[in-house]
């Protein structure tokens, strides 16, 4: 069950254009402690800019704890990591051993969440890595992506989660840290929004994010809008979408058209026929890469986070989402998604899909079968 907490202020941040200036400003205002946890840290203009802000914070006496994923940030130069460490920033890697020759299942369990906590002032949660929006060949428009800035009582929950993961990674690799965790504080009200922090891990919270989606969809009365970069849901999720459509609820999926991971892209298309047949609307965003992991239901319930709707996010990775139950916030996100569909997406219709994509449909089912086989060999299943 999603535990909503009252009296928060949750602000929507669109793309790196809004996110990185807000993040840099918050870092520059930090006075005690910063946790930054991200899947990808790229040494481009944005990486250098955020790194410089972290160094400035350390110079003011702020304790900075930077946790990176061993696979997602594997290309970060060692010389730059040493530069950060020498400046006083503590840097750790989550599962740094990424050899493709090992058959251990744990190497697939990545830290995919993107989370920053600044003192007891604010936290940022979403899908945006530390990478420039245009750091992709052929990019002429920014990625469509989202994050939120959280203030209020929910911040203490997010801060505790960040601190706990940092401490566990240090213990797991016997790494020295000067971090001292303090008991969570009851922070004062910052607004009127009900919100929850929902994580996925491989122990106590294995299905929390998926269950939050399922519960919200089961309670939907008018509309479900999901924007997701990597969409390959399991059986329960597909059933929930189709069941909602049969109840007369408008179900809209905004997916990306540009291919980034060919196997996953083809496998996701295997879902199209069944979804379209049940009246579910599918739009493919073509203007640029869409990296979003968000949803709006009934213009009241909304989620923004790092979790895709695919086996990697729902079965393997550490993820973090914020759920907001607020009409104003949900409406703002809904309007933004509609603008993205109007300006850069093309609808996939049943007739066009059935009569114009014979080879693509065949390859999709081939890719879907291969993906299921790979997940089975790795010991994971999407039977949920």
Residue frames relative to the residue before (quaternion, step in Angstrom):
aa qw qx qy qz dx dy dz
X 1.0000 0.0000 0.0000 0.0000 0.00 0.00 0.00
X 0.4217 -0.7020 0.5181 0.2468 3.58 -1.00 0.89
X 0.2440 -0.7961 0.5426 0.1107 3.57 -0.63 1.16
X 0.1567 -0.8137 0.5568 0.0576 3.56 -0.12 1.30
X 0.1743 -0.7704 0.6098 0.0656 3.55 -1.05 0.89
X 0.4116 -0.7457 0.4791 0.2123 3.57 -0.89 0.95
X 0.8168 0.3812 -0.2246 0.3702 3.50 -1.51 0.03
X 0.4590 0.6680 -0.4614 0.3608 3.59 1.01 0.81
X 0.2474 -0.6880 0.6465 0.2179 3.50 -1.40 0.22
X 0.0186 -0.7907 0.6108 -0.0381 3.57 -0.67 1.16
X 0.1069 -0.8178 0.5654 0.0090 3.56 -0.55 1.21
X 0.3784 -0.7362 0.5233 0.2023 3.56 -0.91 0.98
X 0.0986 -0.7773 0.6207 0.0298 3.56 -0.98 0.95
X 0.2174 -0.8022 0.5506 0.0780 3.55 -0.71 1.14
X 0.8607 -0.0306 -0.0073 0.5082 3.54 -0.81 1.08
X 0.6957 -0.4631 0.3458 0.4266 3.52 -1.33 0.07
X 0.5198 0.6595 -0.4028 0.3641 3.59 1.21 -0.51
X 0.7563 0.3179 -0.1855 0.5409 3.58 0.99 -0.81
X 0.6596 0.5641 -0.3146 0.3842 3.57 1.01 -0.81
X 0.7381 0.4604 -0.2732 0.4106 3.58 0.63 -1.06
X 0.6277 0.4985 -0.3663 0.4726 3.67 0.94 -0.58
X 0.6505 0.5057 -0.3198 0.4677 3.60 1.01 -0.80
X 0.6533 0.5109 -0.3089 0.4656 3.57 0.98 -0.83
X 0.6671 0.5011 -0.3068 0.4580 3.58 0.88 -0.92
X 0.6503 0.5140 -0.3202 0.4588 3.58 0.97 -0.82
X 0.6541 0.5059 -0.3148 0.4660 3.59 0.99 -0.81
X 0.6272 0.5241 -0.3343 0.4692 3.59 1.00 -0.77
X 0.6815 0.4954 -0.2892 0.4544 3.58 0.94 -0.87
X 0.6878 0.4488 -0.2811 0.4965 3.60 1.23 -0.35
X 0.4568 0.7002 -0.4448 0.3212 3.60 1.28 -0.14
X 0.1730 -0.8088 0.5571 0.0745 3.55 -1.05 0.78
X 0.8081 0.2632 -0.1316 0.5102 3.63 1.11 -0.46
X 0.8373 -0.0951 0.1627 0.5132 3.60 0.55 -1.14
X 0.0495 -0.7763 0.6283 0.0128 3.55 -1.09 0.84
X 0.0883 -0.7358 0.6682 0.0652 3.55 -1.07 0.88
X 0.0186 0.7717 -0.6354 0.0178 3.58 -0.83 0.98
X 0.0196 0.7965 -0.5998 0.0740 3.58 -0.64 1.17
X 0.1437 0.8076 -0.5507 0.1544 3.57 -0.59 1.14
X 0.5349 -0.6241 0.4746 0.3148 3.53 -1.21 0.61
X 0.7996 0.1321 -0.0426 0.5843 3.58 0.82 -1.02
X 0.0117 0.7304 -0.6828 -0.0074 3.52 -1.07 0.87
X 0.0920 -0.8204 0.5644 -0.0027 3.55 -0.36 1.29
X 0.3666 -0.7305 0.5310 0.2236 3.57 -0.96 0.84
X 0.3017 0.7023 -0.5769 0.2880 3.55 0.40 1.29
X 0.7903 -0.2854 0.1940 0.5062 3.59 -1.18 -0.34
X 0.6651 0.4958 -0.3061 0.4671 3.58 0.99 -0.82
X 0.6488 0.5230 -0.3217 0.4495 3.60 0.92 -0.88
X 0.6585 0.4962 -0.3017 0.4787 3.57 0.99 -0.84
X 0.6583 0.5273 -0.3053 0.4420 3.56 1.00 -0.85
X 0.6862 0.4501 -0.2843 0.4957 3.59 0.90 -0.89
X 0.6198 0.5406 -0.3410 0.4554 3.59 1.03 -0.73
X 0.6453 0.5133 -0.3193 0.4671 3.58 0.98 -0.80
X 0.6399 0.5164 -0.3256 0.4667 3.59 1.03 -0.77
X 0.6416 0.5155 -0.3218 0.4680 3.59 1.02 -0.78
X 0.6364 0.5196 -0.3240 0.4691 3.58 1.02 -0.79
X 0.6368 0.5185 -0.3301 0.4655 3.58 0.99 -0.80
X 0.6347 0.5338 -0.3296 0.4512 3.55 1.03 -0.76
X 0.6487 0.5119 -0.3127 0.4684 3.58 0.93 -0.89
X 0.6425 0.5343 -0.3229 0.4443 3.57 0.99 -0.83
X 0.6671 0.4745 -0.2955 0.4924 3.60 1.20 -0.50
X 0.6111 -0.5669 0.3522 0.4255 3.58 1.27 -0.06
X 0.4642 0.6669 -0.4546 0.3648 3.61 1.26 0.24
X 0.3617 -0.7071 0.5620 0.2307 3.58 -1.01 0.81
X 0.0825 -0.8136 0.5756 -0.0057 3.60 -0.70 1.12
X 0.0816 -0.7893 0.6086 -0.0082 3.55 -0.83 1.12
X 0.0695 -0.8187 0.5692 -0.0301 3.56 -0.42 1.29
X 0.0403 -0.8026 0.5945 -0.0297 3.58 -0.57 1.21
X 0.0555 -0.8130 0.5785 -0.0365 3.55 -0.65 1.20
X 0.4737 -0.6513 0.5006 0.3175 3.57 -1.15 0.52
X 0.5401 -0.6737 0.4119 0.2912 3.55 -0.95 0.94
X 0.7048 0.4131 -0.2667 0.5112 3.59 1.12 -0.54
X 0.6938 0.4955 -0.2914 0.4338 3.57 0.75 -1.00
X 0.7762 0.2832 -0.1492 0.5432 3.60 1.06 -0.72
X 0.2726 0.8122 -0.4832 0.1803 3.57 1.18 0.49
X 0.6926 0.4811 -0.2772 0.4604 3.59 1.17 -0.52
X 0.4309 0.6810 -0.4858 0.3384 3.60 1.22 0.06
X 0.4674 -0.7187 0.4283 0.2855 3.64 -0.55 1.11
X 0.5322 -0.6444 0.4524 0.3111 3.55 -0.98 0.88
X 0.6115 0.5576 -0.3548 0.4352 3.56 1.08 -0.70
X 0.6647 0.4867 -0.3106 0.4742 3.58 1.01 -0.73
X 0.6088 0.5375 -0.3520 0.4654 3.58 1.04 -0.72
X 0.6492 0.5058 -0.3102 0.4758 3.57 0.97 -0.87
X 0.6188 0.5420 -0.3390 0.4565 3.58 1.05 -0.74
X 0.6534 0.5008 -0.3123 0.4741 3.59 0.97 -0.82
X 0.6649 0.5051 -0.3000 0.4614 3.57 0.92 -0.94
X 0.6631 0.5122 -0.3056 0.4522 3.57 0.93 -0.89
X 0.6423 0.5217 -0.3253 0.4577 3.59 1.14 -0.55
X 0.6277 -0.5518 0.3321 0.4373 3.59 1.28 -0.30
X 0.5117 0.6251 -0.4262 0.4072 3.60 1.30 0.04
X 0.3170 -0.7175 0.5830 0.2117 3.58 -0.97 0.84
X 0.0671 -0.8093 0.5833 -0.0175 3.59 -0.72 1.12
X 0.0291 0.7774 -0.6272 0.0381 3.56 -0.95 0.97
X 0.2697 -0.7450 0.5882 0.1618 3.54 -1.27 0.55
X 0.3522 -0.7122 0.5739 0.1983 3.54 -1.02 0.93
X 0.8335 -0.1154 0.0044 0.5403 3.58 -0.63 1.22
X 0.0230 -0.8551 0.5179 -0.0102 3.58 0.45 1.20
X 0.6259 0.5281 -0.3524 0.4529 3.61 1.15 -0.41
X 0.0313 0.8364 -0.5393 0.0928 3.57 -0.40 1.28
X 0.2388 0.8043 -0.5169 0.1700 3.60 1.16 0.43
X 0.4082 -0.7210 0.5011 0.2499 3.64 -0.85 0.92
X 0.6241 0.5805 -0.3329 0.4033 3.58 1.24 -0.29
X 0.5998 0.5424 -0.3799 0.4491 3.57 1.21 -0.16
X 0.3276 -0.7570 0.5371 0.1762 3.58 -1.06 0.77
X 0.3982 0.7272 -0.4772 0.2913 3.58 1.24 0.15
X 0.4964 -0.6869 0.4509 0.2803 3.55 -0.85 1.02
X 0.6116 0.6105 -0.3551 0.3565 3.57 1.02 -0.77
X 0.5803 0.6039 -0.3922 0.3805 3.62 1.10 -0.48
X 0.6321 0.5290 -0.3254 0.4633 3.58 1.26 -0.39
X 0.6125 0.5570 -0.3463 0.4412 3.60 1.23 -0.30
X 0.0276 -0.8410 0.5385 -0.0436 3.53 -0.09 1.32
X 0.4076 -0.6305 0.5804 0.3154 3.55 -1.36 0.18
X 0.0611 -0.8518 0.5195 -0.0302 3.53 -0.07 1.34
X 0.5441 0.6529 -0.4041 0.3382 3.59 1.18 -0.22
X 0.2263 -0.7447 0.6159 0.1218 3.53 -1.29 0.57
X 0.1724 0.8067 -0.5158 0.2311 3.53 -0.24 1.31
X 0.0081 0.7726 -0.6346 0.0167 3.56 -1.02 0.86
X 0.0765 -0.7805 0.6198 0.0283 3.56 -0.95 0.93
X 0.1279 -0.7915 0.5970 0.0268 3.55 -0.81 1.10
X 0.8164 -0.1883 0.0966 0.5372 3.61 -0.42 1.25
X 0.6387 -0.4244 0.3876 0.5116 3.55 -0.93 -1.02
X 0.4436 0.7355 -0.4066 0.3113 3.55 1.27 0.46
X 0.7916 -0.1898 0.1799 0.5523 3.59 0.77 -1.00
X 0.1577 -0.7467 0.6341 0.1241 3.52 -1.36 0.27
X 0.2274 -0.7419 0.6164 0.1343 3.53 -1.20 0.67
X 0.0301 0.7805 -0.6214 0.0618 3.58 -0.87 1.01
X 0.3659 0.7413 -0.5137 0.2297 3.58 -0.95 0.78
X 0.6520 -0.5288 0.3902 0.3782 3.51 -1.23 -0.56
X 0.5548 0.6506 -0.3700 0.3633 3.58 1.28 -0.04
X 0.2861 -0.7498 0.5797 0.1408 3.56 -0.73 1.14
X 0.5491 -0.5524 0.4827 0.4004 3.55 -1.31 0.02
X 0.4568 0.6289 -0.4770 0.4104 3.53 0.22 1.36
X 0.5421 -0.6318 0.4487 0.3250 3.57 -1.02 0.80
X 0.5702 -0.6163 0.4307 0.3310 3.58 -1.02 0.82
X 0.7448 0.3966 -0.2104 0.4937 3.57 1.10 -0.66
X 0.4593 0.6917 -0.4426 0.3386 3.59 1.26 0.21
X 0.5613 0.5128 -0.4345 0.4829 3.55 0.64 1.23
X 0.5276 -0.6471 0.4363 0.3356 3.63 -0.81 0.92
X 0.8292 0.2366 -0.1775 0.4743 3.54 -0.98 0.88
X 0.4561 0.6910 -0.4496 0.3350 3.59 1.25 0.11
X 0.0313 -0.7873 0.6156 0.0135 3.58 -0.84 1.00
X 0.7373 0.2520 -0.1782 0.6010 3.57 1.32 -0.20
X 0.5652 -0.6110 0.4159 0.3663 3.62 -1.08 0.58
X 0.6038 -0.5178 0.4493 0.4067 3.55 -1.25 0.38
X 0.3688 -0.6646 0.5895 0.2735 3.54 -1.18 0.55
X 0.2447 0.7631 -0.5472 0.2415 3.56 -0.36 1.24
X 0.2034 -0.7984 0.5624 0.0702 3.55 -1.22 0.50
X 0.0030 0.7358 -0.6760 -0.0404 3.49 -1.38 0.44
X 0.2501 -0.7372 0.5956 0.1981 3.55 -1.30 0.12
X 0.2731 -0.6964 0.6341 0.1961 3.51 -1.33 0.50
X 0.1475 -0.8156 0.5589 0.0239 3.56 -0.66 1.18
X 0.0240 0.7603 -0.6485 0.0281 3.53 -1.02 0.93
X 0.6308 0.5336 -0.3897 0.4068 3.56 -1.08 0.70
X 0.8150 -0.3082 0.1800 0.4565 3.60 -1.27 -0.17
X 0.6087 0.5688 -0.3678 0.4131 3.62 1.05 -0.65
X 0.5329 0.6510 -0.3946 0.3695 3.58 1.17 -0.56
X 0.6389 0.5353 -0.3454 0.4312 3.62 0.95 -0.75
X 0.6248 0.5261 -0.3337 0.4706 3.60 1.10 -0.67
X 0.6650 0.4980 -0.2984 0.4699 3.58 0.93 -0.91
X 0.6544 0.5182 -0.3121 0.4537 3.57 0.94 -0.89
X 0.6451 0.5143 -0.3217 0.4645 3.59 0.97 -0.82
X 0.6404 0.5245 -0.3219 0.4595 3.60 1.00 -0.77
X 0.6598 0.5050 -0.3051 0.4653 3.57 0.93 -0.89
X 0.6729 0.4996 -0.2910 0.4614 3.57 0.92 -0.92
X 0.6487 0.5262 -0.3209 0.4465 3.58 0.96 -0.84
X 0.6706 0.4852 -0.3072 0.4696 3.59 0.90 -0.87
X 0.6212 0.5347 -0.3450 0.4574 3.60 0.98 -0.78
X 0.6804 0.4952 -0.2946 0.4529 3.56 0.84 -0.98
X 0.6701 0.5078 -0.3069 0.4460 3.60 0.92 -0.85
X 0.6377 0.5101 -0.3338 0.4708 3.58 1.01 -0.75
X 0.6420 0.5141 -0.3250 0.4669 3.60 0.96 -0.80
X 0.6564 0.4968 -0.3090 0.4763 3.60 0.94 -0.83
X 0.6594 0.5428 -0.3184 0.4113 3.59 0.87 -0.96
X 0.7867 0.2868 -0.1486 0.5261 3.58 1.00 -0.79
X 0.4449 -0.7289 0.4265 0.2983 3.54 1.32 0.38
X 0.3428 0.7468 -0.4888 0.2930 3.54 1.01 0.90
X 0.4731 -0.6734 0.4964 0.2763 3.52 -1.03 0.84
X 0.0632 0.7764 -0.6258 0.0391 3.57 -1.06 0.78
X 0.3710 -0.7153 0.5481 0.2241 3.53 -1.17 0.62
X 0.4131 0.7390 -0.4479 0.2875 3.55 1.29 0.13
X 0.0689 -0.7607 0.6450 0.0210 3.56 -1.03 0.91
X 0.2493 -0.7896 0.5440 0.1356 3.57 -0.56 1.15
X 0.2147 -0.7745 0.5870 0.0968 3.54 -0.92 0.98
X 0.6190 -0.5390 0.3990 0.4088 3.62 -1.11 0.49
X 0.5680 -0.6086 0.4229 0.3580 3.62 -1.01 0.75
X 0.3366 -0.7366 0.5567 0.1849 3.54 -1.05 0.84
X 0.3932 -0.6381 0.5925 0.2952 3.53 -1.28 0.41
X 0.1763 -0.8283 0.5270 0.0708 3.56 -0.21 1.30
X 0.5635 -0.6324 0.4133 0.3343 3.59 -1.08 0.66
X 0.6514 -0.5071 0.3969 0.4011 3.55 -1.29 0.36
X 0.1303 -0.7918 0.5930 0.0671 3.54 -1.12 0.75
X 0.7971 0.0030 0.0184 0.6035 3.57 1.29 -0.19
X 0.5703 -0.6132 0.4366 0.3287 3.55 -1.23 -0.43
X 0.5024 0.6913 -0.4006 0.3306 3.60 1.27 0.14
X 0.3221 -0.6859 0.6162 0.2146 3.52 -1.18 0.73
X 0.1101 0.8036 -0.5719 0.1225 3.58 -0.77 1.03
X 0.1632 -0.7726 0.6074 0.0864 3.54 -1.27 0.46
X 0.2977 -0.7037 0.6152 0.1944 3.54 -1.27 0.56
X 0.0385 -0.8209 0.5681 -0.0439 3.57 -0.51 1.22
X 0.0796 -0.8142 0.5750 0.0091 3.57 -0.74 1.06
X 0.2083 -0.7191 0.6371 0.1832 3.50 -1.40 0.23
X 0.0836 0.7644 -0.6366 0.0583 3.54 -0.92 0.97
X 0.5904 -0.6059 0.4091 0.3420 3.57 -1.25 -0.14
X 0.6596 0.4732 -0.3242 0.4857 3.57 1.18 0.49
X 0.8593 0.0930 -0.0158 0.5026 3.60 -0.01 -1.30
X 0.7874 0.2930 -0.1322 0.5260 3.60 1.12 -0.53
X 0.1201 0.8553 -0.4969 0.0842 3.56 0.95 0.84
X 0.8188 0.2187 -0.0896 0.5232 3.61 0.97 -0.78
X 0.3286 0.8006 -0.4678 0.1794 3.60 1.22 0.17
X 0.6876 0.4689 -0.3006 0.4658 3.61 0.86 -0.89
X 0.6429 0.5083 -0.3240 0.4724 3.58 0.93 -0.84
X 0.6725 0.4973 -0.3058 0.4549 3.59 0.93 -0.88
X 0.5970 0.5518 -0.3653 0.4535 3.60 1.07 -0.63
X 0.6387 0.5078 -0.3130 0.4860 3.58 1.00 -0.82
X 0.6872 0.5067 -0.2968 0.4277 3.59 0.76 -1.05
X 0.6618 0.5047 -0.3081 0.4608 3.58 0.93 -0.89
X 0.6606 0.5037 -0.3093 0.4629 3.57 0.94 -0.88
X 0.6716 0.4886 -0.3075 0.4645 3.59 0.96 -0.80
X 0.6308 0.5328 -0.3336 0.4549 3.59 1.04 -0.70
X 0.7257 0.4174 -0.2287 0.4968 3.59 1.12 -0.67
X 0.4306 0.7187 -0.4546 0.3022 3.60 1.27 -0.04
X 0.1869 -0.8008 0.5618 0.0899 3.56 -1.10 0.72
X 0.8199 0.2147 -0.1082 0.5195 3.63 1.06 -0.53
X 0.8430 -0.0653 0.1290 0.5182 3.61 0.68 -1.01
X 0.0802 -0.7497 0.6554 0.0444 3.54 -1.15 0.78
X 0.0109 0.7826 -0.6214 0.0358 3.59 -0.75 1.08
X 0.0106 -0.7971 0.6019 -0.0471 3.56 -0.69 1.14
X 0.0763 -0.7643 0.6395 0.0339 3.57 -0.93 0.96
X 0.1236 0.8193 -0.5355 0.1634 3.56 -0.41 1.21
X 0.4526 -0.7116 0.4765 0.2483 3.54 -0.85 1.02
X 0.7959 0.1238 -0.0335 0.5917 3.59 0.90 -0.95
X 0.0029 -0.8440 0.5268 -0.1005 3.52 -0.23 1.34
X 0.3010 0.7096 -0.5867 0.2483 3.55 -0.40 1.29
X 0.0213 -0.8690 0.4944 -0.0010 3.59 0.58 1.18
X 0.5297 -0.6126 0.4902 0.3222 3.52 -1.32 0.42
X 0.7755 -0.3904 0.2466 0.4307 3.53 -1.37 0.07
X 0.6724 0.5093 -0.3146 0.4354 3.60 0.81 -0.96
X 0.6619 0.5054 -0.3090 0.4594 3.57 0.95 -0.85
X 0.6528 0.5054 -0.3191 0.4654 3.60 0.94 -0.84
X 0.6386 0.5220 -0.3237 0.4637 3.57 0.99 -0.82
X 0.6464 0.5255 -0.3219 0.4498 3.60 0.96 -0.83
X 0.6434 0.5109 -0.3236 0.4693 3.60 0.99 -0.79
X 0.6946 0.4721 -0.2830 0.4631 3.58 0.84 -0.97
X 0.6306 0.5331 -0.3303 0.4572 3.58 1.03 -0.78
X 0.6406 0.5153 -0.3243 0.4679 3.58 0.98 -0.80
X 0.6514 0.5125 -0.3180 0.4604 3.57 0.95 -0.86
X 0.6490 0.5136 -0.3210 0.4605 3.60 1.01 -0.75
X 0.6482 0.5046 -0.3243 0.4690 3.60 1.17 -0.51
X 0.5894 -0.5984 0.3586 0.4073 3.57 1.28 0.02
X 0.4694 0.6660 -0.4456 0.3707 3.57 1.26 0.22
X 0.4249 -0.6767 0.5346 0.2751 3.56 -0.98 0.82
X 0.0621 -0.7916 0.6078 -0.0057 3.57 -0.73 1.12
X 0.0364 -0.8093 0.5842 -0.0501 3.55 -0.66 1.19
X 0.0957 -0.7745 0.6242 0.0385 3.56 -0.94 0.96
X 0.1128 -0.7566 0.6418 0.0542 3.56 -0.87 1.02
X 0.0147 0.8144 -0.5732 0.0894 3.56 -0.39 1.30
X 0.5247 -0.6468 0.4397 0.3361 3.56 -1.16 0.36
X 0.3800 -0.7295 0.5314 0.2026 3.54 -1.10 0.80
X 0.6549 0.5251 -0.3211 0.4384 3.58 1.06 -0.70
X 0.3942 -0.7432 0.4976 0.2114 3.54 -0.81 1.04
X 0.0757 -0.7832 0.6165 0.0262 3.56 -0.86 1.03
X 0.7693 0.0841 -0.0436 0.6319 3.58 0.97 -0.89
X 0.3750 -0.8032 0.4100 0.2148 3.56 -0.04 1.36
X 0.6640 0.5099 -0.3260 0.4391 3.62 0.85 -0.91
X 0.6840 0.4738 -0.2879 0.4742 3.59 0.87 -0.95
X 0.6217 0.5495 -0.3409 0.4419 3.56 1.03 -0.76
X 0.6847 0.4641 -0.2861 0.4837 3.59 0.85 -0.92
X 0.6474 0.5300 -0.3309 0.4364 3.59 0.94 -0.83
X 0.6474 0.5234 -0.3300 0.4451 3.59 0.97 -0.78
X 0.6261 0.5497 -0.3405 0.4356 3.60 1.09 -0.63
X 0.5333 0.6227 -0.4115 0.3982 3.60 1.20 -0.33
X 0.6309 0.5458 -0.3236 0.4466 3.59 1.23 -0.46
X 0.5300 0.7063 -0.3942 0.2548 3.57 1.12 -0.66
X 0.6652 0.5307 -0.3284 0.4099 3.59 0.76 -0.99
X 0.6902 0.4787 -0.2813 0.4640 3.57 0.84 -1.01
X 0.6705 0.5006 -0.3026 0.4564 3.58 0.92 -0.87
X 0.6791 0.4859 -0.2937 0.4652 3.58 0.87 -0.93
X 0.6258 0.5565 -0.3343 0.4323 3.58 1.01 -0.79
X 0.7051 0.4359 -0.2537 0.4985 3.59 1.14 -0.63
X 0.6165 -0.5986 0.3366 0.3852 3.58 1.22 0.27
X 0.4383 0.6832 -0.4679 0.3497 3.59 1.23 0.27
X 0.3498 -0.7459 0.5330 0.1927 3.57 -0.85 1.00
X 0.0846 -0.7866 0.6111 0.0250 3.57 -0.94 0.94
X 0.0456 -0.7707 0.6355 0.0003 3.53 -0.89 1.02
X 0.1995 -0.7682 0.5981 0.1112 3.57 -1.01 0.84
X 0.3224 -0.7607 0.5369 0.1710 3.54 -0.71 1.14
X 0.1225 -0.8496 0.5130 -0.0056 3.57 -0.62 1.18
X 0.5379 0.6734 -0.3931 0.3203 3.58 1.19 -0.45
X 0.7618 -0.1102 0.0940 0.6313 3.58 1.09 -0.76
X 0.6731 -0.4247 0.3543 0.4909 3.57 -1.22 -0.29
X 0.1939 -0.7542 0.6164 0.1170 3.55 -1.05 0.81
X 0.1016 -0.8278 0.5517 -0.0003 3.56 -0.51 1.23
X 0.3616 0.7903 -0.4430 0.2199 3.59 1.32 0.15
X 0.0380 -0.7397 0.6703 0.0462 3.53 -1.35 0.53
X 0.3849 0.7273 -0.4565 0.3383 3.55 0.58 1.22
X 0.0476 -0.7820 0.6201 0.0400 3.55 -1.30 0.31
X 0.1013 -0.7545 0.6447 0.0694 3.55 -1.27 0.55
X 0.0469 -0.7948 0.6050 -0.0064 3.57 -0.86 0.99
X 0.8579 -0.0162 -0.0489 0.5113 3.54 -0.84 1.16
X 0.4837 -0.6850 0.4130 0.3553 3.59 1.23 0.45
X 0.6114 0.4966 -0.3780 0.4865 3.55 1.06 0.81
X 0.7577 0.2954 -0.1487 0.5626 3.58 0.90 -0.99
X 0.0783 0.7966 -0.5948 0.0746 3.58 -0.88 0.91
X 0.0806 -0.7746 0.6230 0.0734 3.53 -1.23 0.49
X 0.0526 -0.7534 0.6554 0.0061 3.53 -1.17 0.81
X 0.3067 0.7751 -0.5118 0.2079 3.59 -0.78 0.91
X 0.6743 -0.5037 0.3816 0.3820 3.50 -1.31 -0.45
X 0.6093 0.6236 -0.3347 0.3576 3.58 1.22 -0.42
X 0.2845 -0.7112 0.6214 0.1647 3.51 -0.86 1.04
X 0.4245 -0.6445 0.5507 0.3180 3.56 -1.31 0.00
X 0.4807 0.6220 -0.4570 0.4162 3.53 0.41 1.29
X 0.7107 -0.4772 0.2870 0.4299 3.64 -1.19 0.26
X 0.6218 0.5534 -0.3631 0.4188 3.60 0.98 -0.70
X 0.7275 0.4220 -0.2443 0.4826 3.58 0.89 -0.91
X 0.7459 0.4258 -0.2351 0.4551 3.60 0.87 -0.91
X 0.7893 0.3217 -0.1649 0.4963 3.63 1.14 -0.47
X 0.8105 0.3344 -0.1289 0.4633 3.59 1.07 -0.60
X 0.7918 0.4022 -0.1914 0.4179 3.57 0.66 -1.10
X 0.4561 -0.5903 0.5751 0.3358 3.50 -1.41 0.22
X 0.0097 -0.8147 0.5755 -0.0700 3.54 -0.63 1.20
X 0.1030 -0.7815 0.6107 0.0760 3.56 -1.29 0.30
X 0.0087 -0.7840 0.6196 -0.0362 3.55 -0.86 1.07
X 0.2487 -0.6992 0.6371 0.2082 3.52 -1.31 0.38
X 0.1827 -0.7520 0.6265 0.0924 3.56 -0.96 0.96
X 0.0837 -0.7986 0.5960 0.0076 3.56 -0.86 1.01
X 0.1297 -0.7669 0.6253 0.0638 3.56 -0.87 1.00
X 0.4203 0.6757 -0.4758 0.3746 3.54 0.20 1.33
X 0.4711 -0.7075 0.4487 0.2758 3.58 -0.70 1.07
X 0.6621 0.5248 -0.3152 0.4324 3.59 0.89 -0.89
X 0.6820 0.4765 -0.2891 0.4735 3.57 0.86 -0.97
X 0.6763 0.5019 -0.2978 0.4496 3.59 0.85 -0.97
X 0.6462 0.5141 -0.3196 0.4647 3.57 1.01 -0.76
X 0.6288 0.5359 -0.3287 0.4575 3.58 0.99 -0.82
X 0.6823 0.4689 -0.2875 0.4816 3.58 0.89 -0.90
X 0.6348 0.5402 -0.3257 0.4462 3.58 1.00 -0.83
X 0.6543 0.5076 -0.3068 0.4692 3.58 0.94 -0.88
X 0.6539 0.5142 -0.3140 0.4577 3.59 0.98 -0.83
X 0.6512 0.5030 -0.3146 0.4732 3.59 0.99 -0.79
X 0.6355 0.5208 -0.3315 0.4637 3.58 1.01 -0.75
X 0.6328 0.5232 -0.3279 0.4672 3.58 1.02 -0.77
X 0.6327 0.5221 -0.3283 0.4682 3.59 1.04 -0.78
X 0.6580 0.4991 -0.3097 0.4712 3.59 0.99 -0.82
X 0.6746 0.5066 -0.2979 0.4467 3.58 0.96 -0.87
X 0.7726 0.4039 -0.1937 0.4499 3.57 0.93 -0.92
X 0.8566 0.1586 -0.0469 0.4887 3.59 1.03 -0.62
X 0.6687 0.5017 -0.2986 0.4604 3.60 1.23 0.11
X 0.2133 -0.7459 0.6157 0.1379 3.53 -1.29 0.45
X 0.4176 -0.7174 0.5001 0.2465 3.57 -0.88 0.95
X 0.2956 -0.7102 0.6141 0.1765 3.53 -1.13 0.82
X 0.1593 -0.8094 0.5602 0.0747 3.58 -0.54 1.13
X 0.6543 -0.5258 0.3803 0.3883 3.54 -1.28 0.49
X 0.6828 0.4938 -0.3020 0.4458 3.61 0.81 -0.94
X 0.6709 0.4993 -0.3039 0.4564 3.56 0.91 -0.92
X 0.6693 0.5021 -0.3027 0.4564 3.57 0.98 -0.85
X 0.6982 0.4857 -0.2777 0.4466 3.59 0.89 -0.90
X 0.7970 0.3364 -0.1609 0.4751 3.59 0.93 -0.82
X 0.7714 0.3893 -0.2064 0.4591 3.59 1.12 -0.29
X 0.7450 0.3852 -0.1996 0.5067 3.58 1.25 -0.02
X 0.1054 0.8406 -0.5259 0.0751 3.60 0.94 0.82
X 0.6946 0.4573 -0.2794 0.4800 3.59 0.80 -0.98
X 0.6528 0.5179 -0.3188 0.4517 3.57 0.94 -0.87
X 0.6485 0.5112 -0.3244 0.4614 3.60 1.00 -0.78
X 0.6347 0.5209 -0.3303 0.4655 3.57 1.02 -0.76
X 0.6787 0.4796 -0.2886 0.4755 3.58 0.89 -0.94
X 0.6046 0.5706 -0.3542 0.4283 3.58 1.10 -0.67
X 0.6878 0.4633 -0.2884 0.4786 3.57 0.87 -0.90
X 0.5980 0.5445 -0.3552 0.4688 3.58 1.12 -0.63
X 0.6760 0.4834 -0.2829 0.4789 3.58 0.94 -0.93
X 0.6336 0.5334 -0.3330 0.4507 3.57 1.01 -0.79
X 0.6588 0.5040 -0.3052 0.4677 3.58 0.95 -0.87
X 0.6555 0.5068 -0.3124 0.4646 3.57 0.99 -0.82
X 0.6390 0.5235 -0.3238 0.4614 3.58 1.02 -0.80
X 0.6489 0.5066 -0.3132 0.4735 3.58 0.96 -0.86
X 0.6413 0.5236 -0.3207 0.4601 3.58 1.01 -0.82
X 0.6599 0.5100 -0.3073 0.4583 3.58 0.92 -0.91
X 0.6614 0.4916 -0.3118 0.4729 3.58 0.95 -0.81
X 0.6420 0.5223 -0.3261 0.4568 3.58 1.05 -0.74
X 0.6428 0.5141 -0.3172 0.4711 3.58 0.99 -0.86
X 0.6802 0.4785 -0.2857 0.4762 3.57 1.06 -0.75
X 0.5449 -0.6539 0.3741 0.3682 3.58 1.30 -0.13
X 0.6152 0.5184 -0.3602 0.4722 3.58 1.21 0.43
X 0.1408 -0.7968 0.5863 0.0397 3.52 -1.17 0.64
X 0.3172 -0.7374 0.5615 0.2008 3.58 -1.17 0.59
X 0.2656 0.8079 -0.4962 0.1750 3.60 1.11 0.47
X 0.5312 0.5875 -0.4254 0.4379 3.54 1.21 -0.30
